[in-house]
Amino acid sequence: MDGTVVPDARRRLPGRGAWLHPDPGCLRDAEKRRAFPRALRVPGPLDVERLRGHLEQLGNQVAGSPRVPHEARKQVDPS
């Protein structure tokens, strides 16, 4: 390991992983608590810039996509 936290959106990379909500606030909290070295069982601080960039890209995709109104759902009577 080179000390860099990388996103694994497909969940295919080998080794130990850690879950994180796709929210920049959760990333900040995890950094403050030093959660990544503990979760990944590695000594010392880790570089999270690639992960930060991935979260920003996800946020931009969500912010840039048009919201599709939910279709009215038809309620079905089970009787």
HTML snippet that shows the backbone in 3Dmol.js (N, CA, C, O; Angstrom):
<script src="https://3Dmol.org/build/3Dmol-min.js"></script>
<div id="view" style="width:600px;height:400px;position:relative"></div>
<script>
const pdb = `
ATOM      1  N   MET A   1       0.858  -1.190   0.000  1.00  0.00           N
ATOM      2  CA  MET A   1       0.000   0.000   0.000  1.00  0.00           C
ATOM      3  C   MET A   1       0.890   1.234   0.000  1.00  0.00           C
ATOM      4  O   MET A   1       1.880   1.298   0.729  1.00  0.00           O
ATOM      5  N   ASP A   2       0.531   2.207  -0.819  1.00  0.00           N
ATOM      6  CA  ASP A   2       1.360   3.404  -0.942  1.00  0.00           C
ATOM      7  C   ASP A   2       0.863   4.556  -0.077  1.00  0.00           C
ATOM      8  O   ASP A   2       1.360   5.673  -0.216  1.00  0.00           O
ATOM      9  N   GLY A   3      -0.104   4.320   0.813  1.00  0.00           N
ATOM     10  CA  GLY A   3      -0.597   5.368   1.696  1.00  0.00           C
ATOM     11  C   GLY A   3      -1.691   6.227   1.097  1.00  0.00           C
ATOM     12  O   GLY A   3      -1.984   7.306   1.614  1.00  0.00           O
ATOM     13  N   THR A   4      -2.302   5.764   0.011  1.00  0.00           N
ATOM     14  CA  THR A   4      -3.364   6.514  -0.648  1.00  0.00           C
ATOM     15  C   THR A   4      -4.677   5.738  -0.556  1.00  0.00           C
ATOM     16  O   THR A   4      -4.724   4.543  -0.848  1.00  0.00           O
ATOM     17  N   VAL A   5      -5.734   6.427  -0.150  1.00  0.00           N
ATOM     18  CA  VAL A   5      -7.059   5.832  -0.128  1.00  0.00           C
ATOM     19  C   VAL A   5      -7.678   6.041  -1.507  1.00  0.00           C
ATOM     20  O   VAL A   5      -7.762   7.170  -1.989  1.00  0.00           O
ATOM     21  N   VAL A   6      -8.111   4.953  -2.137  1.00  0.00           N
ATOM     22  CA  VAL A   6      -8.696   5.057  -3.470  1.00  0.00           C
ATOM     23  C   VAL A   6     -10.131   4.545  -3.436  1.00  0.00           C
ATOM     24  O   VAL A   6     -10.431   3.587  -2.724  1.00  0.00           O
ATOM     25  N   PRO A   7     -11.017   5.177  -4.202  1.00  0.00           N
ATOM     26  CA  PRO A   7     -12.396   4.687  -4.269  1.00  0.00           C
ATOM     27  C   PRO A   7     -12.456   3.378  -5.053  1.00  0.00           C
ATOM     28  O   PRO A   7     -11.735   3.193  -6.033  1.00  0.00           O
ATOM     29  N   ASP A   8     -13.311   2.491  -4.612  1.00  0.00           N
ATOM     30  CA  ASP A   8     -13.502   1.210  -5.288  1.00  0.00           C
ATOM     31  C   ASP A   8     -14.996   1.044  -5.547  1.00  0.00           C
ATOM     32  O   ASP A   8     -15.659   0.229  -4.906  1.00  0.00           O
ATOM     33  N   ALA A   9     -15.517   1.825  -6.490  1.00  0.00           N
ATOM     34  CA  ALA A   9     -16.953   1.853  -6.758  1.00  0.00           C
ATOM     35  C   ALA A   9     -17.488   0.496  -7.198  1.00  0.00           C
ATOM     36  O   ALA A   9     -18.642   0.170  -6.918  1.00  0.00           O
ATOM     37  N   ARG A  10     -16.672  -0.297  -7.880  1.00  0.00           N
ATOM     38  CA  ARG A  10     -17.125  -1.616  -8.335  1.00  0.00           C
ATOM     39  C   ARG A  10     -16.930  -2.693  -7.279  1.00  0.00           C
ATOM     40  O   ARG A  10     -17.384  -3.823  -7.458  1.00  0.00           O
ATOM     41  N   ARG A  11     -16.268  -2.362  -6.193  1.00  0.00           N
ATOM     42  CA  ARG A  11     -15.981  -3.296  -5.085  1.00  0.00           C
ATOM     43  C   ARG A  11     -15.240  -4.533  -5.572  1.00  0.00           C
ATOM     44  O   ARG A  11     -15.611  -5.664  -5.257  1.00  0.00           O
ATOM     45  N   ARG A  12     -14.186  -4.295  -6.345  1.00  0.00           N
ATOM     46  CA  ARG A  12     -13.417  -5.400  -6.920  1.00  0.00           C
ATOM     47  C   ARG A  12     -11.943  -5.397  -6.525  1.00  0.00           C
ATOM     48  O   ARG A  12     -11.245  -6.375  -6.791  1.00  0.00           O
ATOM     49  N   LEU A  13     -11.452  -4.338  -5.904  1.00  0.00           N
ATOM     50  CA  LEU A  13     -10.036  -4.280  -5.560  1.00  0.00           C
ATOM     51  C   LEU A  13      -9.724  -5.273  -4.445  1.00  0.00           C
ATOM     52  O   LEU A  13     -10.554  -5.496  -3.563  1.00  0.00           O
ATOM     53  N   PRO A  14      -8.542  -5.866  -4.478  1.00  0.00           N
ATOM     54  CA  PRO A  14      -8.177  -6.809  -3.428  1.00  0.00           C
ATOM     55  C   PRO A  14      -7.846  -6.081  -2.123  1.00  0.00           C
ATOM     56  O   PRO A  14      -7.535  -4.891  -2.116  1.00  0.00           O
ATOM     57  N   GLY A  15      -7.920  -6.802  -1.062  1.00  0.00           N
ATOM     58  CA  GLY A  15      -7.523  -6.250   0.230  1.00  0.00           C
ATOM     59  C   GLY A  15      -8.697  -5.752   1.043  1.00  0.00           C
ATOM     60  O   GLY A  15      -9.861  -5.921   0.678  1.00  0.00           O
ATOM     61  N   ARG A  16      -8.360  -5.147   2.128  1.00  0.00           N
ATOM     62  CA  ARG A  16      -9.348  -4.664   3.082  1.00  0.00           C
ATOM     63  C   ARG A  16      -9.942  -3.349   2.593  1.00  0.00           C
ATOM     64  O   ARG A  16      -9.232  -2.529   2.011  1.00  0.00           O
ATOM     65  N   GLY A  17     -11.212  -3.144   2.819  1.00  0.00           N
ATOM     66  CA  GLY A  17     -11.877  -1.916   2.405  1.00  0.00           C
ATOM     67  C   GLY A  17     -12.572  -1.250   3.575  1.00  0.00           C
ATOM     68  O   GLY A  17     -12.616  -1.794   4.678  1.00  0.00           O
ATOM     69  N   ALA A  18     -13.107  -0.087   3.328  1.00  0.00           N
ATOM     70  CA  ALA A  18     -13.857   0.661   4.340  1.00  0.00           C
ATOM     71  C   ALA A  18     -15.019   1.342   3.640  1.00  0.00           C
ATOM     72  O   ALA A  18     -14.873   1.846   2.527  1.00  0.00           O
ATOM     73  N   TRP A  19     -16.173   1.357   4.294  1.00  0.00           N
ATOM     74  CA  TRP A  19     -17.367   2.002   3.733  1.00  0.00           C
ATOM     75  C   TRP A  19     -17.411   3.458   4.137  1.00  0.00           C
ATOM     76  O   TRP A  19     -17.010   3.822   5.243  1.00  0.00           O
ATOM     77  N   LEU A  20     -17.901   4.287   3.234  1.00  0.00           N
ATOM     78  CA  LEU A  20     -18.060   5.718   3.497  1.00  0.00           C
ATOM     79  C   LEU A  20     -19.277   6.206   2.738  1.00  0.00           C
ATOM     80  O   LEU A  20     -19.442   5.896   1.558  1.00  0.00           O
ATOM     81  N   HIS A  21     -20.137   6.973   3.409  1.00  0.00           N
ATOM     82  CA  HIS A  21     -21.269   7.581   2.718  1.00  0.00           C
ATOM     83  C   HIS A  21     -20.734   8.526   1.645  1.00  0.00           C
ATOM     84  O   HIS A  21     -19.701   9.160   1.859  1.00  0.00           O
ATOM     85  N   PRO A  22     -21.397   8.637   0.510  1.00  0.00           N
ATOM     86  CA  PRO A  22     -20.932   9.546  -0.548  1.00  0.00           C
ATOM     87  C   PRO A  22     -21.246  10.998  -0.205  1.00  0.00           C
ATOM     88  O   PRO A  22     -21.976  11.677  -0.927  1.00  0.00           O
ATOM     89  N   ASP A  23     -20.686  11.459   0.903  1.00  0.00           N
ATOM     90  CA  ASP A  23     -20.961  12.791   1.428  1.00  0.00           C
ATOM     91  C   ASP A  23     -19.646  13.400   1.906  1.00  0.00           C
ATOM     92  O   ASP A  23     -18.963  12.801   2.737  1.00  0.00           O
ATOM     93  N   PRO A  24     -19.275  14.580   1.398  1.00  0.00           N
ATOM     94  CA  PRO A  24     -18.019  15.206   1.831  1.00  0.00           C
ATOM     95  C   PRO A  24     -17.955  15.424   3.349  1.00  0.00           C
ATOM     96  O   PRO A  24     -16.868  15.408   3.927  1.00  0.00           O
ATOM     97  N   GLY A  25     -19.092  15.625   3.991  1.00  0.00           N
ATOM     98  CA  GLY A  25     -19.112  15.787   5.448  1.00  0.00           C
ATOM     99  C   GLY A  25     -18.673  14.522   6.160  1.00  0.00           C
ATOM    100  O   GLY A  25     -17.973  14.583   7.171  1.00  0.00           O
ATOM    101  N   CYS A  26     -19.081  13.381   5.639  1.00  0.00           N
ATOM    102  CA  CYS A  26     -18.661  12.104   6.230  1.00  0.00           C
ATOM    103  C   CYS A  26     -17.159  11.907   6.062  1.00  0.00           C
ATOM    104  O   CYS A  26     -16.495  11.383   6.956  1.00  0.00           O
ATOM    105  N   LEU A  27     -16.628  12.324   4.924  1.00  0.00           N
ATOM    106  CA  LEU A  27     -15.184  12.228   4.713  1.00  0.00           C
ATOM    107  C   LEU A  27     -14.441  13.107   5.710  1.00  0.00           C
ATOM    108  O   LEU A  27     -13.447  12.673   6.294  1.00  0.00           O
ATOM    109  N   ARG A  28     -14.909  14.336   5.914  1.00  0.00           N
ATOM    110  CA  ARG A  28     -14.265  15.223   6.892  1.00  0.00           C
ATOM    111  C   ARG A  28     -14.289  14.610   8.287  1.00  0.00           C
ATOM    112  O   ARG A  28     -13.289  14.641   9.005  1.00  0.00           O
ATOM    113  N   ASP A  29     -15.439  14.052   8.665  1.00  0.00           N
ATOM    114  CA  ASP A  29     -15.551  13.431   9.984  1.00  0.00           C
ATOM    115  C   ASP A  29     -14.609  12.239  10.116  1.00  0.00           C
ATOM    116  O   ASP A  29     -13.974  12.062  11.156  1.00  0.00           O
ATOM    117  N   ALA A  30     -14.516  11.426   9.074  1.00  0.00           N
ATOM    118  CA  ALA A  30     -13.628  10.264   9.100  1.00  0.00           C
ATOM    119  C   ALA A  30     -12.171  10.698   9.227  1.00  0.00           C
ATOM    120  O   ALA A  30     -11.388  10.051   9.923  1.00  0.00           O
ATOM    121  N   GLU A  31     -11.803  11.792   8.557  1.00  0.00           N
ATOM    122  CA  GLU A  31     -10.430  12.303   8.672  1.00  0.00           C
ATOM    123  C   GLU A  31     -10.153  12.800  10.086  1.00  0.00           C
ATOM    124  O   GLU A  31      -9.092  12.521  10.644  1.00  0.00           O
ATOM    125  N   LYS A  32     -11.092  13.531  10.667  1.00  0.00           N
ATOM    126  CA  LYS A  32     -10.915  14.047  12.028  1.00  0.00           C
ATOM    127  C   LYS A  32     -10.725  12.916  13.033  1.00  0.00           C
ATOM    128  O   LYS A  32      -9.902  13.005  13.944  1.00  0.00           O
ATOM    129  N   ARG A  33     -11.503  11.850  12.848  1.00  0.00           N
ATOM    130  CA  ARG A  33     -11.445  10.725  13.782  1.00  0.00           C
ATOM    131  C   ARG A  33     -10.310   9.755  13.468  1.00  0.00           C
ATOM    132  O   ARG A  33     -10.091   8.786  14.196  1.00  0.00           O
ATOM    133  N   ARG A  34      -9.589  10.022  12.379  1.00  0.00           N
ATOM    134  CA  ARG A  34      -8.528   9.115  11.913  1.00  0.00           C
ATOM    135  C   ARG A  34      -9.083   7.707  11.699  1.00  0.00           C
ATOM    136  O   ARG A  34      -8.473   6.714  12.095  1.00  0.00           O
ATOM    137  N   ALA A  35     -10.247   7.648  11.069  1.00  0.00           N
ATOM    138  CA  ALA A  35     -10.950   6.385  10.899  1.00  0.00           C
ATOM    139  C   ALA A  35     -10.318   5.486   9.837  1.00  0.00           C
ATOM    140  O   ALA A  35     -10.367   4.264   9.971  1.00  0.00           O
ATOM    141  N   PHE A  36      -9.733   6.050   8.799  1.00  0.00           N
ATOM    142  CA  PHE A  36      -9.202   5.221   7.722  1.00  0.00           C
ATOM    143  C   PHE A  36      -8.034   4.336   8.165  1.00  0.00           C
ATOM    144  O   PHE A  36      -8.052   3.138   7.881  1.00  0.00           O
ATOM    145  N   PRO A  37      -7.028   4.873   8.844  1.00  0.00           N
ATOM    146  CA  PRO A  37      -5.952   3.964   9.291  1.00  0.00           C
ATOM    147  C   PRO A  37      -6.472   2.849  10.208  1.00  0.00           C
ATOM    148  O   PRO A  37      -5.997   1.715  10.138  1.00  0.00           O
ATOM    149  N   ARG A  38      -7.431   3.166  11.051  1.00  0.00           N
ATOM    150  CA  ARG A  38      -7.993   2.127  11.927  1.00  0.00           C
ATOM    151  C   ARG A  38      -8.764   1.089  11.127  1.00  0.00           C
ATOM    152  O   ARG A  38      -8.569  -0.112  11.313  1.00  0.00           O
ATOM    153  N   ALA A  39      -9.641   1.549  10.232  1.00  0.00           N
ATOM    154  CA  ALA A  39     -10.471   0.626   9.458  1.00  0.00           C
ATOM    155  C   ALA A  39      -9.630  -0.244   8.519  1.00  0.00           C
ATOM    156  O   ALA A  39      -9.925  -1.422   8.320  1.00  0.00           O
ATOM    157  N   LEU A  40      -8.599   0.338   7.956  1.00  0.00           N
ATOM    158  CA  LEU A  40      -7.765  -0.382   7.004  1.00  0.00           C
ATOM    159  C   LEU A  40      -6.582  -1.084   7.664  1.00  0.00           C
ATOM    160  O   LEU A  40      -5.814  -1.793   7.012  1.00  0.00           O
ATOM    161  N   ARG A  41      -6.454  -0.871   8.967  1.00  0.00           N
ATOM    162  CA  ARG A  41      -5.392  -1.503   9.768  1.00  0.00           C
ATOM    163  C   ARG A  41      -4.005  -1.209   9.219  1.00  0.00           C
ATOM    164  O   ARG A  41      -3.208  -2.116   8.980  1.00  0.00           O
ATOM    165  N   VAL A  42      -3.732   0.075   9.023  1.00  0.00           N
ATOM    166  CA  VAL A  42      -2.419   0.516   8.572  1.00  0.00           C
ATOM    167  C   VAL A  42      -1.931   1.621   9.512  1.00  0.00           C
ATOM    168  O   VAL A  42      -2.743   2.369  10.058  1.00  0.00           O
ATOM    169  N   PRO A  43      -0.625   1.729   9.705  1.00  0.00           N
ATOM    170  CA  PRO A  43      -0.101   2.788  10.568  1.00  0.00           C
ATOM    171  C   PRO A  43      -0.031   4.126   9.832  1.00  0.00           C
ATOM    172  O   PRO A  43       0.138   4.168   8.613  1.00  0.00           O
ATOM    173  N   GLY A  44      -0.161   5.194  10.571  1.00  0.00           N
ATOM    174  CA  GLY A  44       0.060   6.522  10.028  1.00  0.00           C
ATOM    175  C   GLY A  44      -1.080   7.100   9.227  1.00  0.00           C
ATOM    176  O   GLY A  44      -2.066   6.420   8.943  1.00  0.00           O
ATOM    177  N   PRO A  45      -0.938   8.374   8.860  1.00  0.00           N
ATOM    178  CA  PRO A  45      -1.985   9.050   8.085  1.00  0.00           C
ATOM    179  C   PRO A  45      -2.016   8.544   6.645  1.00  0.00           C
ATOM    180  O   PRO A  45      -1.027   8.026   6.126  1.00  0.00           O
ATOM    181  N   LEU A  46      -3.175   8.710   6.020  1.00  0.00           N
ATOM    182  CA  LEU A  46      -3.361   8.292   4.630  1.00  0.00           C
ATOM    183  C   LEU A  46      -3.792   9.483   3.781  1.00  0.00           C
ATOM    184  O   LEU A  46      -4.467  10.392   4.266  1.00  0.00           O
ATOM    185  N   ASP A  47      -3.403   9.469   2.528  1.00  0.00           N
ATOM    186  CA  ASP A  47      -3.772  10.513   1.581  1.00  0.00           C
ATOM    187  C   ASP A  47      -5.164  10.203   1.023  1.00  0.00           C
ATOM    188  O   ASP A  47      -5.376   9.136   0.447  1.00  0.00           O
ATOM    189  N   VAL A  48      -6.114  11.132   1.191  1.00  0.00           N
ATOM    190  CA  VAL A  48      -7.494  10.902   0.758  1.00  0.00           C
ATOM    191  C   VAL A  48      -7.901  11.801  -0.419  1.00  0.00           C
ATOM    192  O   VAL A  48      -9.091  11.928  -0.709  1.00  0.00           O
ATOM    193  N   GLU A  49      -6.937  12.420  -1.094  1.00  0.00           N
ATOM    194  CA  GLU A  49      -7.270  13.356  -2.169  1.00  0.00           C
ATOM    195  C   GLU A  49      -7.995  12.680  -3.337  1.00  0.00           C
ATOM    196  O   GLU A  49      -8.919  13.268  -3.900  1.00  0.00           O
ATOM    197  N   ARG A  50      -7.602  11.470  -3.708  1.00  0.00           N
ATOM    198  CA  ARG A  50      -8.314  10.777  -4.800  1.00  0.00           C
ATOM    199  C   ARG A  50      -9.757  10.497  -4.396  1.00  0.00           C
ATOM    200  O   ARG A  50     -10.673  10.621  -5.209  1.00  0.00           O
ATOM    201  N   LEU A  51      -9.953  10.120  -3.142  1.00  0.00           N
ATOM    202  CA  LEU A  51     -11.297   9.863  -2.644  1.00  0.00           C
ATOM    203  C   LEU A  51     -12.104  11.157  -2.609  1.00  0.00           C
ATOM    204  O   LEU A  51     -13.278  11.164  -2.977  1.00  0.00           O
ATOM    205  N   ARG A  52     -11.489  12.243  -2.175  1.00  0.00           N
ATOM    206  CA  ARG A  52     -12.159  13.545  -2.147  1.00  0.00           C
ATOM    207  C   ARG A  52     -12.602  13.950  -3.564  1.00  0.00           C
ATOM    208  O   ARG A  52     -13.723  14.419  -3.758  1.00  0.00           O
ATOM    209  N   GLY A  53     -11.723  13.766  -4.536  1.00  0.00           N
ATOM    210  CA  GLY A  53     -12.055  14.073  -5.925  1.00  0.00           C
ATOM    211  C   GLY A  53     -13.199  13.220  -6.444  1.00  0.00           C
ATOM    212  O   GLY A  53     -14.062  13.702  -7.178  1.00  0.00           O
ATOM    213  N   HIS A  54     -13.201  11.952  -6.059  1.00  0.00           N
ATOM    214  CA  HIS A  54     -14.279  11.042  -6.470  1.00  0.00           C
ATOM    215  C   HIS A  54     -15.609  11.515  -5.892  1.00  0.00           C
ATOM    216  O   HIS A  54     -16.618  11.527  -6.597  1.00  0.00           O
ATOM    217  N   LEU A  55     -15.621  11.903  -4.619  1.00  0.00           N
ATOM    218  CA  LEU A  55     -16.856  12.384  -3.996  1.00  0.00           C
ATOM    219  C   LEU A  55     -17.338  13.681  -4.642  1.00  0.00           C
ATOM    220  O   LEU A  55     -18.539  13.876  -4.828  1.00  0.00           O
ATOM    221  N   GLU A  56     -16.409  14.556  -4.980  1.00  0.00           N
ATOM    222  CA  GLU A  56     -16.794  15.799  -5.658  1.00  0.00           C
ATOM    223  C   GLU A  56     -17.398  15.500  -7.024  1.00  0.00           C
ATOM    224  O   GLU A  56     -18.379  16.126  -7.427  1.00  0.00           O
ATOM    225  N   GLN A  57     -16.811  14.544  -7.732  1.00  0.00           N
ATOM    226  CA  GLN A  57     -17.335  14.169  -9.044  1.00  0.00           C
ATOM    227  C   GLN A  57     -18.738  13.580  -8.904  1.00  0.00           C
ATOM    228  O   GLN A  57     -19.623  13.892  -9.701  1.00  0.00           O
ATOM    229  N   LEU A  58     -18.943  12.737  -7.905  1.00  0.00           N
ATOM    230  CA  LEU A  58     -20.278  12.184  -7.670  1.00  0.00           C
ATOM    231  C   LEU A  58     -21.279  13.295  -7.369  1.00  0.00           C
ATOM    232  O   LEU A  58     -22.405  13.278  -7.866  1.00  0.00           O
ATOM    233  N   GLY A  59     -20.862  14.257  -6.553  1.00  0.00           N
ATOM    234  CA  GLY A  59     -21.739  15.369  -6.214  1.00  0.00           C
ATOM    235  C   GLY A  59     -22.086  16.202  -7.421  1.00  0.00           C
ATOM    236  O   GLY A  59     -23.220  16.660  -7.556  1.00  0.00           O
ATOM    237  N   ASN A  60     -21.117  16.407  -8.309  1.00  0.00           N
ATOM    238  CA  ASN A  60     -21.376  17.177  -9.524  1.00  0.00           C
ATOM    239  C   ASN A  60     -22.321  16.434 -10.453  1.00  0.00           C
ATOM    240  O   ASN A  60     -23.164  17.053 -11.102  1.00  0.00           O
ATOM    241  N   GLN A  61     -22.192  15.113 -10.524  1.00  0.00           N
ATOM    242  CA  GLN A  61     -23.086  14.334 -11.374  1.00  0.00           C
ATOM    243  C   GLN A  61     -24.515  14.419 -10.857  1.00  0.00           C
ATOM    244  O   GLN A  61     -25.453  14.579 -11.638  1.00  0.00           O
ATOM    245  N   VAL A  62     -24.681  14.315  -9.556  1.00  0.00           N
ATOM    246  CA  VAL A  62     -26.018  14.384  -8.967  1.00  0.00           C
ATOM    247  C   VAL A  62     -26.587  15.787  -9.133  1.00  0.00           C
ATOM    248  O   VAL A  62     -27.759  15.947  -9.473  1.00  0.00           O
ATOM    249  N   ALA A  63     -25.762  16.804  -8.894  1.00  0.00           N
ATOM    250  CA  ALA A  63     -26.224  18.186  -8.997  1.00  0.00           C
ATOM    251  C   ALA A  63     -26.555  18.552 -10.439  1.00  0.00           C
ATOM    252  O   ALA A  63     -27.445  19.369 -10.678  1.00  0.00           O
ATOM    253  N   GLY A  64     -25.858  17.963 -11.396  1.00  0.00           N
ATOM    254  CA  GLY A  64     -26.076  18.304 -12.794  1.00  0.00           C
ATOM    255  C   GLY A  64     -27.182  17.520 -13.464  1.00  0.00           C
ATOM    256  O   GLY A  64     -27.613  17.873 -14.562  1.00  0.00           O
ATOM    257  N   SER A  65     -27.644  16.470 -12.829  1.00  0.00           N
ATOM    258  CA  SER A  65     -28.680  15.656 -13.478  1.00  0.00           C
ATOM    259  C   SER A  65     -30.057  16.231 -13.188  1.00  0.00           C
ATOM    260  O   SER A  65     -30.329  16.678 -12.074  1.00  0.00           O
ATOM    261  N   PRO A  66     -30.922  16.217 -14.193  1.00  0.00           N
ATOM    262  CA  PRO A  66     -32.273  16.742 -13.961  1.00  0.00           C
ATOM    263  C   PRO A  66     -33.058  15.813 -13.047  1.00  0.00           C
ATOM    264  O   PRO A  66     -32.924  14.592 -13.125  1.00  0.00           O
ATOM    265  N   ARG A  67     -33.850  16.381 -12.208  1.00  0.00           N
ATOM    266  CA  ARG A  67     -34.672  15.579 -11.296  1.00  0.00           C
ATOM    267  C   ARG A  67     -35.916  15.115 -12.048  1.00  0.00           C
ATOM    268  O   ARG A  67     -36.629  15.912 -12.659  1.00  0.00           O
ATOM    269  N   VAL A  68     -36.150  13.842 -11.989  1.00  0.00           N
ATOM    270  CA  VAL A  68     -37.319  13.264 -12.637  1.00  0.00           C
ATOM    271  C   VAL A  68     -38.402  13.137 -11.577  1.00  0.00           C
ATOM    272  O   VAL A  68     -38.198  12.481 -10.556  1.00  0.00           O
ATOM    273  N   PRO A  69     -39.547  13.757 -11.811  1.00  0.00           N
ATOM    274  CA  PRO A  69     -40.601  13.635 -10.803  1.00  0.00           C
ATOM    275  C   PRO A  69     -41.045  12.186 -10.682  1.00  0.00           C
ATOM    276  O   PRO A  69     -41.118  11.454 -11.669  1.00  0.00           O
ATOM    277  N   HIS A  70     -41.338  11.794  -9.461  1.00  0.00           N
ATOM    278  CA  HIS A  70     -41.803  10.423  -9.231  1.00  0.00           C
ATOM    279  C   HIS A  70     -43.170  10.236  -9.868  1.00  0.00           C
ATOM    280  O   HIS A  70     -44.045  11.096  -9.768  1.00  0.00           O
ATOM    281  N   GLU A  71     -43.332   9.113 -10.513  1.00  0.00           N
ATOM    282  CA  GLU A  71     -44.630   8.795 -11.091  1.00  0.00           C
ATOM    283  C   GLU A  71     -45.603   8.506  -9.962  1.00  0.00           C
ATOM    284  O   GLU A  71     -45.227   7.968  -8.920  1.00  0.00           O
ATOM    285  N   ALA A  72     -46.839   8.865 -10.178  1.00  0.00           N
ATOM    286  CA  ALA A  72     -47.862   8.542  -9.187  1.00  0.00           C
ATOM    287  C   ALA A  72     -47.984   7.026  -9.129  1.00  0.00           C
ATOM    288  O   ALA A  72     -48.153   6.365 -10.154  1.00  0.00           O
ATOM    289  N   ARG A  73     -47.900   6.496  -7.942  1.00  0.00           N
ATOM    290  CA  ARG A  73     -47.995   5.045  -7.784  1.00  0.00           C
ATOM    291  C   ARG A  73     -49.425   4.641  -7.598  1.00  0.00           C
ATOM    292  O   ARG A  73     -50.187   5.282  -6.875  1.00  0.00           O
ATOM    293  N   LYS A  74     -49.773   3.588  -8.249  1.00  0.00           N
ATOM    294  CA  LYS A  74     -51.120   3.071  -8.156  1.00  0.00           C
ATOM    295  C   LYS A  74     -51.175   2.124  -6.954  1.00  0.00           C
ATOM    296  O   LYS A  74     -50.382   1.190  -6.843  1.00  0.00           O
ATOM    297  N   GLN A  75     -52.104   2.381  -6.086  1.00  0.00           N
ATOM    298  CA  GLN A  75     -52.263   1.522  -4.936  1.00  0.00           C
ATOM    299  C   GLN A  75     -53.111   0.325  -5.325  1.00  0.00           C
ATOM    300  O   GLN A  75     -54.141   0.470  -5.983  1.00  0.00           O
ATOM    301  N   VAL A  76     -52.677  -0.851  -4.919  1.00  0.00           N
ATOM    302  CA  VAL A  76     -53.382  -2.079  -5.273  1.00  0.00           C
ATOM    303  C   VAL A  76     -54.071  -2.621  -4.044  1.00  0.00           C
ATOM    304  O   VAL A  76     -53.479  -2.721  -2.970  1.00  0.00           O
ATOM    305  N   ASP A  77     -55.322  -2.965  -4.219  1.00  0.00           N
ATOM    306  CA  ASP A  77     -56.114  -3.557  -3.131  1.00  0.00           C
ATOM    307  C   ASP A  77     -55.851  -5.060  -3.108  1.00  0.00           C
ATOM    308  O   ASP A  77     -56.132  -5.744  -4.092  1.00  0.00           O
ATOM    309  N   PRO A  78     -55.314  -5.592  -1.997  1.00  0.00           N
ATOM    310  CA  PRO A  78     -54.969  -7.011  -1.951  1.00  0.00           C
ATOM    311  C   PRO A  78     -56.169  -7.947  -1.899  1.00  0.00           C
ATOM    312  O   PRO A  78     -55.980  -9.157  -2.018  1.00  0.00           O
ATOM    313  N   SER A  79     -57.390  -7.455  -1.727  1.00  0.00           N
ATOM    314  CA  SER A  79     -58.545  -8.362  -1.609  1.00  0.00           C
ATOM    315  C   SER A  79     -59.079  -8.800  -2.945  1.00  0.00           C
ATOM    316  O   SER A  79     -60.045  -9.560  -3.005  1.00  0.00           O
TER     317      SER A  79
END
`;
const viewer = $3Dmol.createViewer("view");
viewer.addModel(pdb, "pdb");
viewer.setStyle({}, {cartoon: {color: "spectrum"}});
viewer.zoomTo();
viewer.render();
</script>
